[in-house]
């Protein structure tokens, strides 16, 4: 998260389809496109999760790896 909030892009999550039922995004919104929460909203979501009222954010972004190519 940065100072401006958090953007959750389910299309870039490696757990998409595997852990959606256990993710706060699936519990709160139907997210076919990225969800953006400002800092206040994100803190509220975290408080709900910490209190056990909604699941935690499960998003794990895809990471690209680049291999060095021999010349």
Secondary structure, DSSP 8 states (H G I E B T S, - for coil): -BTTBEEE-GGGBTTTTTSGGGSHHHHH---SS-EEE-HHHHHHHHHHHHTTSS------B----------
